[in-house]
Amino acid sequence: MNQDLVYFFSDLVQYLINGLAQGSIYALIALGYTMVYGIIKLINFAHGEFYMIGAFVGYYCLMSGMPLLLAFPVAMIGAGLVAIVVEKIVYKPIRHAGRIPALITALGTSLFFQYLGQGLIGADPKAFPEAIKSVTYTFGEVMITSTQIIIMAMTFILMLLLYWLVNHTRTGKAMRATSFNKNAAELMGINTDKIISITFFIGSSLAGAAGVLVGMYYNTVEPMMGLIPGLKAFIAAVLGGIGIIPGAVIGGLVLGVAENLVVGFWVSTYRDAIAFGILILILLIKPAGILGKNRREKV
């Protein structure tokens, strides 16, 4: 085989691995967007800040000497509990005010957490503690790190747990009923307020897990870290079909791979531009997303 062709395929596999690791992060964050939208039709633009909160909870836990196996679930729970408080104090009072007030409130909440973080922690990036020694495995010209393996494995495990929760538990059945018709679910005796809070908790805890994994991957955390990944995760949710859980996973992985292929085979500075280009294309060609179905809504 031609040497140039060998190098091309080696690079292709390398960027696919990098893309799957990056896409796994987007998928975890996108799941929160799509779950909340599926239940109450809210685009929670503050969701990226729960990712940041999870990263900092994990950071301080590890700095205190806590092992990763304990710091990881604590970070998830911390991000989830903050989301419940935000849902009760901020989103619940405006739940019936319409989509525009909810959208503006979500943007305001996002800015509040960004600048609160800068005020409390400082704007400077913090070096994330080395929880696990990173090892690089080489297969010919292709390299994969132990951190990338951990990211993809943890993402897969968390997605399996979410699938089991949504499809094989009473809480999951109540979530699906609330998503389908909130009023009918209430008539059947389902406490929809509780289900909405649980949805916020689960979605934000997944984002918190992503925050810890990103801290381990890039070895740094800072208060504004949720802004761009949060927007890209929203694009991933729209790409896969907003409100559809498998769609969020597919959208995240596709976006991560697309970004890394652009970095490897085109121009690295277009990494962010490609995500927003994909958003424009999907809205023009298939607004419902990859797994979504077009449906009429009465306004």
Buried (B, 14 or more C-beta within 10 A) or exposed (E): EEEEEEEEBBBBBBBBBBBBBBBBBBBBBBBBBBBBBBBBBBBBBBBBBBBBBBBBBBBBBBEEEBEBEEBBBBBBBBBBBBBBEBBBEBBBEBBEEEEEEBBEBBEEBBEBBBEEBBEEBEEEBBEBBEBEEBEEEEEEEBBBBBBBBBBBEBBEEBBEEBBEBBEEEEBBBBBBBBBEEBEEBBEEEBEBBEBBBBBBBBBBBBBBBBBBBBBBBEBBBBBBBBBEBBBBBBBBBBBBBBBBBBBBBBBBBBBBBBBBBBBBEEEEEEBEEBBEBBBEEBEEEEEBBBBBEEEEEEE
